[in-house]
Amino acid sequence: WVAKKDCPGTMRGLLVAAFAVGIACLGAEALEPCLSAEVERNVTVQVGACRATGTRPISYRIRAGEYKCDTRPNHQLSVPETAGEGSCQIECAPGEVLSMSPLFLLNGDVEPTPTCAKCPQGTYSVGGGERFDSWPKPPLPLPEPWFESKCYGFDQAKFLETGLMDDAWVEGLNCNKWNVKPDGTSVSSGWNGGTSRVRSELRLRLNMVKRGGVSFTFRVDADTTPLAASECPWMEGHTGTNEWLCKDGTSGNLSSACNEHGGRARCPEHWPWMCGQPNHPQCADDFCCGTDCGSYGGNRLCPGSGGLQLMVCNESRARTCFPAELRPLPYQHRYYVSSQLQWMTAEVALERGWQELVWVYSRDGAVLGNDIAEVLEVGWHGTDYADTECTPCPAGKQSVSGASRCSGCGRGTVWEPVTHLCEECAEGTYALEGFTQCLPRPQCTAADYSAHYSRCKEQYNNQRLKMWRWLEPKVCEGGVGLPDPSEDYVPCLDCLPGETRVEAYCISCPDGQYGGAVGRCDTCPAGSEARRVRVYDVWGSELPEGFTTGCLGRCGSNGWRPFEVHVDAGGSHMAPSQSWLELAVNATEPAQVSFEYTLEGCDPKNAEAALEFRISGRPMPLTTSCGGGTTLVLAVVPTGPQTLRWVFSLHKDGPGGMPSMARARLERLRVGMPSM
């Protein structure tokens, strides 16, 4: 770097374009070295987007400021206006951006040296692509030119008239497209409740200049029919083959391979097997293993079930589409997902060339359930060889140096808009994930801990050890502490009705016997039978087998929590949040579910909290609101695999913006054959 002698004072840095840059004093002839660490730190290299010529523009910036040479205090610094180009073929990984080393300025090199520089803290890059983790709020459209949304309704009369499925699916007929939710946090599949056959599509079209991929975060709460899970092997998504098997025993790797061989007998592992398909020439269009069974002469093999599927369409020669795996093994229903209540992130690899991804949400015969699929964020890399700028994290999120994405603030931290970082809460305050401010810690009371028991063990003389633990999340401090640890062993709990104790274990009564006196199995008299019932009067320290739980939104605990004789929907929740509990059952004949529930700690006039109960998507009425005491519920469980779901929703925070004290409690749950 050089400076001319006898320059008239200092000058602010200028924003210019340069290929070979010299920083110099103006208006003098003789040159002398003019190096400054401050100047070097404030000259940056800007690399533009690729052009049709296969090159990208290179420019340099000196940030605005007053700079001085090391040798003379009053030299005027500037950057001459020259420009250059660089190759598009240089690749940078996610978390990096393409830059040009400024060292050639010092060494007198003719060409700048390309380099991949890590993105600084508070920014990210995807590695030659885009990421959408927030969406334009309605009425603004989906981000263009990448995204497009369409929907189709099924015209039964048209299908009966022409017999062609293409005529029957009519764009815009009694359907809603994918749209951004009002708060801009996600894109949903549109409300299509009450319509039995609807297809809503979210399309993303990309031109991949190199091998890359797409990652997206999604959830699904559809009108699932549990029979579809048990009776349809296609939903498992792993038939163990990548070929089509024809009815005459031959096989092929094309969808049309069986047209001359009696039709299809088995689909490849990544295609849903839903229809019975005899020989039909029009099957060559790759839709034979979709939901449109009627047009191919076959009945549905599976009951109707709504769900989400991702189709990846390649247009290198002819357009071909294949389903992509949404969930990895050991998940069932990996290619067609009807229930994924918690957010899950999926990644799909993409080859070079034009690719189109189509998220298809289908309602196919069933009209119950919450009927929704959501996409929280979408990002991709491979549409450029490298990113040329680091993207700042959106408000409320942060990143470390070299990050490919931003993350929310963890427990004990909140986002600070001045520093754009997650700052730790001050002493005496706390924050859970998703909180926007630190809250004062309350004093601990006896309601903040519970008893915890070991398993009954023979070495304890068939007793159990009683211990104490804080309820999660623990946000209190001061006040009472945990009771002194007890070294005393306490009696094991009585076995549930229908069980008997064998040493330290409770086992079910064998066939032909029933639970008579506590802990005893009695034989059924002649002419009678023992009807099996699953009883949950005692919950222990962990949820029993068959239960799953979780929470969405501004959650305190990670779902429902088991106590000795009940479960509750968790604590320290803030609005909006939903804490859910599910139980999977399989009724061999019509059964009955009964339970008692309580809503407490809330004001019924404020409508701040509610409990909902569904059986395989069908809402069951619950009559008691907050403060209404304990209520017994009886409901019929249809034959076959069913899903029982309880959802506790919080709509308002507690007083002063604090976590709500509202609670839902469930106890005395029984599922089984009703007594005669």
C-alpha positions in Angstrom: 0.0 0.0 0.0 1.5 3.4 -0.9 0.8 7.0 0.0 1.9 10.1 -1.9 4.0 12.7 -0.1 2.7 16.1 1.0 -1.0 15.3 0.9 -3.4 17.9 2.1 -4.9 16.5 5.2 -7.2 13.5 5.8 -10.1 12.2 3.8 -12.9 9.8 4.5 -12.7 6.4 2.7 -14.6 6.2 -0.5 -16.8 3.3 -1.7 -15.4 2.2 -5.1 -14.9 -0.8 -7.3 -11.4 -2.1 -7.8 -9.5 -5.1 -9.2 -6.0 -4.1 -8.3 -6.3 -1.6 -5.5 -3.8 0.9 -4.3 -4.5 3.2 -1.4 -2.6 6.4 -2.0 -2.4 10.1 -1.3 -3.7 12.2 -4.2 -2.0 15.1 -5.9 1.7 14.3 -5.3 4.3 12.5 -7.4 6.7 10.7 -5.0 5.5 7.5 -3.2 6.4 6.0 0.1 4.9 3.0 2.0 1.7 3.9 3.8 0.5 0.8 5.9 -2.0 1.0 8.6 -3.6 -2.0 10.5 -6.7 0.1 10.8 -6.9 0.6 7.1 -6.3 -3.0 6.3 -9.1 -4.1 8.7 -11.5 -1.8 6.9 -10.9 -2.8 3.3 -13.3 -5.5 2.3 -13.7 -7.5 -0.9 -17.2 -7.9 -2.4 -18.0 -10.7 -4.8 -21.1 -10.5 -7.0 -23.5 -13.1 -8.4 -22.6 -15.3 -11.3 -23.3 -14.0 -14.8 -24.0 -15.8 -18.0 -20.4 -15.5 -19.0 -19.4 -17.8 -16.1 -17.7 -15.0 -14.2 -18.7 -12.9 -11.3 -17.8 -9.2 -10.6 -15.2 -8.4 -7.9 -15.2 -5.0 -6.1 -13.6 -3.6 -3.0 -14.9 -1.4 -0.3 -13.2 0.8 2.3 -15.6 1.4 5.1 -16.4 5.0 5.8 -14.0 6.6 8.3 -11.0 8.8 8.9 -7.8 6.8 8.3 -4.1 7.9 8.8 -0.9 6.3 7.4 1.6 5.0 9.9 4.3 7.3 8.5 2.5 10.6 8.2 -0.6 11.7 10.2 -2.3 13.8 7.5 -2.2 11.8 4.3 -5.3 11.6 2.2 -6.3 8.0 1.4 -8.5 6.8 -1.5 -9.1 3.8 -3.7 -8.7 4.2 -7.5 -11.6 3.1 -9.6 -10.6 -0.2 -11.3 -12.6 -3.4 -11.6 -12.2 -7.1 -12.3 -13.9 -10.5 -12.6 -13.5 -13.9 -11.0 -14.6 -17.4 -11.9 -17.9 -18.9 -10.8 -16.4 -22.4 -10.3 -15.0 -21.8 -6.8 -17.1 -23.5 -4.2 -17.6 -22.6 -0.5 -19.2 -24.8 2.2 -22.2 -23.8 4.3 -21.2 -21.3 6.9 -18.7 -19.7 4.5 -18.8 -17.0 1.8 -16.6 -16.4 -1.2 -14.1 -13.6 -0.8 -10.8 -12.4 -2.3 -7.7 -12.1 -0.2 -6.5 -8.5 0.1 -2.9 -9.7 0.7 -2.1 -9.3 -3.0 -2.2 -5.6 -2.4 0.8 -5.8 -0.2 2.6 -8.3 -2.4 2.0 -6.6 -5.7 0.3 -9.7 -7.2 -1.6 -9.2 -10.5 -4.5 -11.4 -9.6 -6.5 -11.5 -6.3 -6.6 -14.9 -4.5 -10.1 -16.4 -4.0 -10.8 -17.6 -0.5 -13.7 -19.0 1.5 -14.1 -16.9 4.7 -16.2 -18.0 7.7 -19.3 -15.9 8.4 -19.0 -13.9 11.6 -21.0 -14.4 14.7 -24.6 -13.3 14.3 -24.8 -14.3 10.6 -25.0 -17.4 8.5 -24.7 -18.8 5.0 -26.2 -21.9 3.4 -23.3 -22.5 0.9 -24.7 -21.2 -2.4 -28.4 -21.0 -2.0 -31.2 -19.5 0.2 -32.9 -20.0 3.5 -36.4 -18.9 4.5 -36.9 -19.0 8.3 -39.5 -16.2 8.3 -42.2 -15.6 5.8 -44.0 -12.5 4.4 -47.2 -11.9 6.3 -50.5 -12.0 4.4 -51.6 -10.4 2.1 -48.1 -10.5 0.7 -47.5 -13.5 -1.6 -45.1 -16.4 -1.0 -41.5 -15.5 -1.8 -41.0 -15.2 -5.6 -39.7 -16.6 -7.9 -39.1 -19.7 -5.9 -42.4 -20.7 -4.4 -45.8 -21.3 -5.9 -49.0 -22.8 -4.4 -51.9 -24.6 -6.0 -54.8 -26.7 -4.9 -57.2 -29.2 -6.5 -60.6 -30.5 -5.7 -62.1 -33.8 -6.9 -65.1 -33.5 -9.2 -66.8 -36.9 -8.9 -69.4 -36.0 -11.6 -66.7 -35.1 -14.1 -64.8 -38.4 -13.3 -68.0 -40.4 -13.9 -68.6 -38.6 -17.2 -65.1 -39.0 -18.7 -63.5 -41.7 -16.7 -60.2 -39.7 -16.7 -58.5 -38.7 -13.5 -56.9 -35.7 -15.1 -60.4 -34.3 -15.8 -61.6 -35.0 -12.3 -58.9 -33.0 -10.4 -59.9 -29.4 -10.9 -57.7 -26.6 -9.8 -59.3 -24.3 -7.3 -62.4 -26.4 -6.8 -63.6 -26.2 -3.2 -60.1 -26.0 -1.8 -57.6 -23.7 -0.2 -53.9 -23.4 -1.2 -50.8 -23.4 1.0 -50.6 -20.0 2.7 -48.5 -18.1 5.2 -49.9 -18.0 8.7 -51.0 -14.6 10.0 -47.9 -14.2 12.2 -45.5 -15.1 9.4 -43.9 -18.0 11.4 -44.8 -20.8 9.0 -46.6 -21.9 5.8 -49.6 -24.1 6.3 -51.4 -26.4 3.8 -54.6 -24.4 4.0 -57.9 -25.2 5.8 -59.8 -27.8 3.8 -61.9 -29.3 6.6 -65.1 -31.1 5.6 -64.0 -31.9 2.1 -63.1 -35.5 1.5 -60.8 -35.3 -1.5 -58.5 -32.3 -1.8 -54.9 -32.0 -2.9 -52.9 -28.8 -1.8 -49.5 -28.3 -3.3 -46.5 -26.1 -2.3 -44.0 -26.0 -5.2 -40.3 -25.0 -5.1 -38.4 -24.8 -8.4 -34.6 -24.7 -8.4 -31.8 -24.7 -11.0 -29.0 -26.6 -9.4 -25.6 -25.7 -10.7 -23.9 -28.4 -8.5 -25.0 -31.3 -6.4 -26.7 -29.9 -3.3 -29.8 -30.4 -1.2 -32.9 -29.0 0.5 -33.6 -29.1 4.2 -36.9 -28.2 5.7 -38.7 -28.3 9.1 -42.3 -29.6 9.1 -45.1 -31.0 11.2 -48.4 -32.8 10.3 -51.6 -33.2 12.2 -53.9 -34.9 9.7 -57.1 -36.9 9.7 -55.3 -40.1 10.1 -57.2 -43.4 10.0 -55.3 -45.8 12.2 -56.4 -48.8 10.2 -54.2 -47.4 7.4 -51.2 -47.8 9.6 -51.9 -51.5 10.4 -53.4 -52.8 7.2 -51.3 -50.9 4.6 -47.7 -52.2 4.2 -46.9 -49.3 1.9 -47.0 -46.9 4.8 -44.0 -48.7 6.3 -42.0 -47.5 3.3 -39.5 -50.4 3.2 -40.6 -53.3 0.9 -37.0 -54.1 0.4 -36.7 -53.5 -3.3 -36.2 -50.7 -5.8 -38.0 -52.5 -8.7 -41.6 -52.9 -9.8 -42.8 -56.5 -9.5 -45.3 -57.6 -12.1 -48.1 -60.1 -11.6 -46.5 -62.6 -14.0 -43.3 -62.6 -11.9 -41.2 -60.3 -14.0 -39.8 -57.1 -12.7 -38.6 -53.8 -14.1 -37.2 -50.4 -13.0 -39.8 -48.3 -14.8 -43.4 -47.6 -13.8 -44.6 -48.8 -17.2 -42.7 -52.1 -17.0 -45.7 -54.2 -16.0 -48.2 -52.8 -18.5 -47.6 -55.9 -20.7 -47.2 -58.3 -17.8 -50.6 -58.3 -16.0 -50.2 -55.2 -13.9 -48.3 -54.5 -10.8 -48.0 -56.9 -7.8 -45.6 -54.8 -5.7 -44.3 -51.3 -5.7 -40.7 -50.1 -5.0 -39.9 -49.2 -1.5 -40.3 -45.4 -2.1 -43.8 -45.6 -3.6 -46.9 -45.9 -1.5 -48.8 -49.1 -2.4 -52.4 -48.0 -2.1 -54.2 -49.5 -5.1 -55.0 -52.8 -6.7 -53.7 -52.2 -10.3 -54.5 -54.5 -13.2 -53.0 -53.8 -16.7 -53.8 -50.3 -17.8 -51.6 -48.5 -20.4 -52.2 -45.1 -18.9 -50.3 -46.2 -15.8 -47.1 -45.2 -17.6 -47.4 -41.7 -16.2 -46.0 -42.7 -12.8 -49.2 -42.2 -10.8 -50.2 -45.9 -10.3 -49.0 -46.0 -6.7 -50.7 -42.8 -5.7 -54.2 -42.2 -4.2 -56.0 -42.1 -7.6 -56.9 -45.8 -7.7 -60.1 -45.6 -9.6 -58.6 -44.4 -12.9 -56.4 -47.5 -13.0 -59.1 -50.1 -12.5 -58.3 -51.0 -8.9 -60.0 -50.5 -5.5 -58.1 -48.9 -2.7 -56.2 -51.4 -0.6 -56.2 -49.0 2.4 -58.7 -46.8 4.3 -58.6 -43.1 3.6 -56.0 -41.1 5.5 -54.8 -37.5 5.0 -51.1 -36.8 5.0 -48.1 -35.1 3.6 -45.9 -36.4 0.9 -42.9 -34.7 -0.8 -42.4 -35.4 -4.6 -39.0 -34.6 -6.2 -39.3 -34.0 -9.9 -36.3 -34.0 -12.2 -36.4 -32.4 -15.6 -33.0 -33.3 -17.0 -34.7 -35.1 -20.0 -38.3 -36.1 -19.4 -40.0 -35.0 -16.2 -39.9 -37.8 -13.6 -41.1 -37.6 -10.1 -40.4 -39.7 -7.0 -41.4 -39.5 -3.4 -38.7 -38.4 -0.9 -38.2 -39.8 2.5 -39.7 -37.4 5.1 -38.6 -39.4 8.2 -35.7 -41.8 8.7 -35.8 -45.4 10.0 -37.0 -46.6 12.5 -40.0 -44.3 11.9 -43.0 -45.9 10.3 -44.8 -43.9 7.5 -41.6 -42.5 6.2 -42.8 -41.4 2.8 -46.4 -40.4 3.6 -46.8 -38.8 7.1 -50.2 -38.4 8.7 -49.0 -37.6 12.3 -45.9 -35.7 13.3 -46.9 -33.4 16.1 -43.4 -32.1 17.0 -41.3 -30.2 14.5 -39.0 -32.4 12.5 -36.2 -31.5 10.0 -35.7 -33.5 6.8 -33.0 -33.3 4.2 -33.2 -34.3 0.6 -30.2 -34.5 -1.8 -30.5 -33.0 -5.2 -28.6 -33.5 -8.4 -27.5 -30.9 -11.0 -30.1 -29.4 -13.3 -33.7 -28.2 -12.9 -35.5 -29.7 -9.9 -38.9 -29.1 -8.6 -40.0 -30.1 -5.1 -43.7 -30.5 -4.5 -45.1 -30.8 -0.9 -48.5 -32.5 -1.4 -51.0 -32.4 1.4 -53.9 -34.8 0.6 -57.3 -35.4 2.1 -58.4 -38.8 0.8 -61.7 -40.1 2.0 -61.6 -39.0 5.7 -63.1 -35.7 6.9 -62.0 -35.6 10.5 -58.9 -34.4 12.3 -57.1 -31.1 12.5 -56.3 -31.3 8.8 -53.0 -29.4 8.6 -49.4 -29.7 7.5 -47.0 -26.9 8.3 -43.5 -26.0 7.0 -41.5 -23.8 9.4 -38.4 -23.1 7.4 -36.9 -24.1 4.0 -33.3 -23.8 3.0 -31.2 -25.1 0.0 -27.7 -25.1 -1.3 -26.4 -25.8 -4.8 -28.1 -23.1 -6.8 -24.8 -21.2 -6.7 -21.3 -22.4 -6.2 -20.9 -20.2 -3.1 -22.7 -17.5 -1.1 -21.2 -14.1 -1.6 -22.7 -12.5 1.5 -23.4 -13.6 5.1 -27.1 -13.2 6.0 -27.8 -11.6 9.4 -29.8 -13.7 11.8 -33.4 -12.6 12.2 -34.5 -10.9 15.4 -34.6 -13.4 18.3 -31.9 -15.7 16.9 -28.1 -15.9 17.0 -25.3 -17.9 15.6 -21.6 -18.7 16.1 -18.9 -18.0 13.6 -19.1 -20.3 10.6 -22.8 -21.1 11.1 -25.1 -22.5 8.4 -28.2 -21.5 10.2 -29.4 -19.5 13.2 -30.9 -20.8 16.4 -33.1 -19.4 19.1 -32.0 -18.5 22.6 -31.6 -21.4 25.1 -32.7 -21.5 28.6 -31.4 -18.7 30.8 -30.9 -16.3 27.9 -33.0 -13.9 25.9 -32.2 -12.0 22.6 -30.8 -8.6 23.1 -31.7 -6.3 20.1 -28.7 -4.0 20.7 -26.0 -6.7 20.5 -28.0 -9.1 18.4 -26.9 -11.8 20.7 -28.6 -14.1 23.3 -27.6 -12.5 26.7 -27.7 -14.3 30.0 -30.5 -13.4 32.4 -29.5 -11.4 35.5 -29.2 -13.1 38.9 -32.7 -13.8 40.3 -34.4 -14.1 36.9 -34.9 -16.8 34.4 -36.0 -17.5 30.8 -37.1 -20.7 29.1 -36.6 -21.3 25.4 -38.7 -18.9 23.3 -39.0 -16.3 26.0 -38.6 -12.7 25.0 -37.7 -11.4 28.5 -36.2 -12.6 31.7 -38.8 -13.1 34.5 -38.3 -13.0 38.3 -37.7 -16.3 39.9 -40.5 -17.2 42.4 -39.7 -18.7 45.8 -39.8 -22.5 46.0 -42.7 -24.2 47.7 -43.8 -27.8 48.3 -45.6 -27.6 45.0 -42.3 -27.4 43.2 -41.1 -30.9 44.0 -42.5 -34.4 44.1 -41.7 -37.9 45.4 -39.7 -40.2 43.2 -39.5 -43.9 43.8 -37.2 -46.7 42.7 -38.5 -49.9 41.3 -39.6 -52.6 43.6 -36.7 -55.0 44.0 -36.1 -58.3 45.7 -33.0 -57.0 47.4 -35.1 -54.3 49.0 -37.3 -57.1 50.5 -39.8 -56.3 47.7 -40.0 -52.7 48.8 -39.0 -49.4 47.1 -36.8 -46.4 48.0 -38.5 -43.0 48.3 -36.6 -40.0 47.0 -37.4 -36.4 46.2 -36.8 -34.3 43.1 -37.6 -30.9 41.7 -40.2 -30.7 39.0 -38.9 -29.7 35.6 -38.4 -27.0 34.6 -37.1 -25.7 38.0 -37.4 -22.0 37.9 -37.8 -21.2 41.6 -35.1 -20.3 44.1 -35.0 -19.8 47.8 -38.0 -20.7 49.9 -38.2 -24.4 50.9 -35.6 -27.0 49.9 -36.0 -30.6 49.1 -37.0 -32.8 52.1 -34.1 -34.8 53.7 -33.3 -37.9 51.7 -35.0 -40.9 53.1 -33.1 -44.1 53.7 -36.3 -45.8 54.6 -37.9 -48.3 52.2 -41.6 -48.0 51.7 -44.1 -50.7 50.6 -44.6 -51.2 46.9 -47.8 -49.9 45.5 -50.6 -52.4 45.1 -50.8 -54.0 41.7 -53.4 -52.6 39.3 -56.8 -54.3 38.9 -56.3 -57.4 36.8 -52.7 -58.0 38.0 -51.1 -60.1 40.6 -47.7 -59.8 42.3 -44.9 -62.3 41.7 -42.1 -61.3 44.1 -41.3 -57.7 43.1 -43.2 -57.6 39.8 -46.9 -57.2 38.8 -48.1 -59.4 36.0 -51.4 -59.6 34.2 -53.9 -62.2 35.2 -53.8 -65.1 32.7 -56.6 -65.9 30.2 -59.8 -67.1 32.0 -59.0 -65.2 35.2 -59.8 -61.8 36.5 -58.6 -59.4 39.2 -60.7 -60.3 42.2 -59.3 -59.2 45.5 -56.3 -56.8 45.4 -53.3 -58.5 44.0 -55.1 -61.8 43.4 -56.4 -63.5 40.2 -59.6 -65.5 40.4 -61.0 -67.9 37.9 -64.0 -66.9 35.9 -67.1 -69.1 36.7 -68.6 -71.3 33.9 -70.5 -69.3 31.3 -68.5 -66.1 31.7 -65.4 -64.5 30.3 -62.7 -62.1 31.5 -62.7 -58.9 29.5 -59.3 -57.2 29.2 -59.0 -53.6 30.4 -55.9 -51.4 30.5 -56.0 -49.5 33.8 -53.8 -46.5 34.7 -54.5 -45.7 38.3 -50.8 -45.6 39.2 -48.3 -43.7 36.9 -45.0 -43.9 38.8 -42.1 -41.8 37.7 -42.2 -42.5 33.9 -45.0 -42.6 31.4 -46.2 -46.2 30.8 -45.5 -48.0 27.6 -47.6 -46.8 24.7 -47.7 -43.2 25.7 -46.0 -40.3 23.9 -45.9 -36.6 24.8 -44.6 -33.3 23.7 -45.2 -29.6 23.6 -45.4 -26.9 20.9 -45.0 -23.1 21.4 -43.7 -21.3 24.5 -43.5 -24.4 26.7 -42.2 -24.8 30.2 -41.9 -28.6 30.4 -41.6 -31.0 27.5 -45.1 -32.2 27.7 -47.1 -34.1 30.3 -45.6 -35.3 33.6 -46.4 -38.4 35.5 -47.0 -38.3 39.3 -47.9 -41.1 41.7 -51.6 -41.3 40.9 -52.1 -38.8 38.0 -50.5 -37.0 35.1 -50.5 -33.3 34.5 -50.0 -31.2 31.3 -46.7 -29.7 32.6 -45.8 -26.4 34.2 -44.4 -22.9 33.6 -46.1 -22.7 30.2 -46.7 -19.4 28.5 -49.1 -18.5 25.7 -49.4 -19.7 23.0 -48.6 -23.3 23.8 -50.0 -26.8 23.4 -49.0 -29.8 25.5 -50.2 -33.1 24.2 -50.4 -36.7 25.4 -51.1 -39.7 23.1 -51.9 -43.3 23.8 -52.0 -45.9 21.0 -54.5 -48.8 21.5 -55.8 -51.7 19.4 -59.4 -52.7 20.1 -60.3 -56.2 18.8 -64.0 -55.2 19.2 -65.8 -51.9 20.2 -64.3 -50.7 23.5 -64.7 -48.0 26.0 -62.4 -45.3 27.4 -63.0 -43.6 30.7 -61.0 -41.1 32.7 -61.3 -38.2 35.1 -59.9 -34.8 34.3 -59.5 -31.5 36.2 -58.8 -27.9 34.9 -57.4 -25.8 37.7 -55.4 -22.6 38.4 -57.3 -20.6 35.8 -60.2 -18.2 35.6 -63.1 -19.6 33.4 -64.1 -16.0 32.5 -60.7 -15.3 30.8 -60.8 -18.4 28.5 -57.0 -18.7 29.1 -56.8 -22.5 28.9 -58.7 -25.5 27.5 -58.4 -29.3 27.3 -59.3 -31.2 24.2 -59.8 -35.0 23.8 -59.8 -36.8 20.4 -60.1 -40.4 19.4 -58.3 -40.9 16.1 -59.0 -37.3 15.1 -62.7 -37.3 16.2 -63.3 -34.6 18.9 -65.0 -35.8 22.0 -67.0 -33.1 24.0 -65.5 -32.1 27.4 -68.0 -30.1 29.4 -66.0 -28.8 32.3 -64.1 -25.6 32.1 -61.5 -24.1 34.4 -62.4 -24.4 38.1 -65.3 -26.8 37.4 -64.0 -29.6 39.5 -63.2 -33.2 38.5 -65.3 -34.7 35.6 -65.7 -38.3 34.5 -65.6 -38.9 30.7 -66.9 -42.0 29.0 -66.5 -42.6 25.2 -66.6 -45.4 22.7 -63.4 -46.6 21.1 -64.0 -48.1 17.6 -62.6 -51.5 16.5 -59.0 -51.5 15.3 -55.9 -49.5 16.0 -56.9 -46.1 17.5 -55.1 -43.0 18.9 -56.3 -41.3 22.0 -55.0 -37.7 22.3 -55.3 -35.1 25.1 -54.2 -31.6 24.2 -53.9 -28.8 26.8 -53.9 -25.4 25.1 -52.8 -22.2 26.8 -54.2 -19.0 25.2 -53.1 -16.3 27.7 -50.2 -15.7 30.0 -50.6 -15.3 33.7 -50.9 -12.0 35.5 -48.1 -9.5 34.7 -46.8 -11.6 31.8 -45.7 -14.4 34.1 -46.2 -18.1 33.3 -49.8 -19.3 33.7 -50.8 -21.3 36.8 -53.4 -23.2 34.7 -53.1 -26.9 34.9 -54.8 -29.9 33.4 -54.8 -33.2 35.3 -55.8 -36.7 34.2 -56.4 -39.7 36.4 -58.2 -43.1 36.7 -57.8 -43.8 33.0 -59.2 -47.1 31.7 -59.4 -48.5 28.2 -61.0 -51.8 27.4 -64.1 -53.8 26.7 -67.2 -52.5 28.5 -68.6 -54.7 31.2 -71.8 -56.6 30.2 
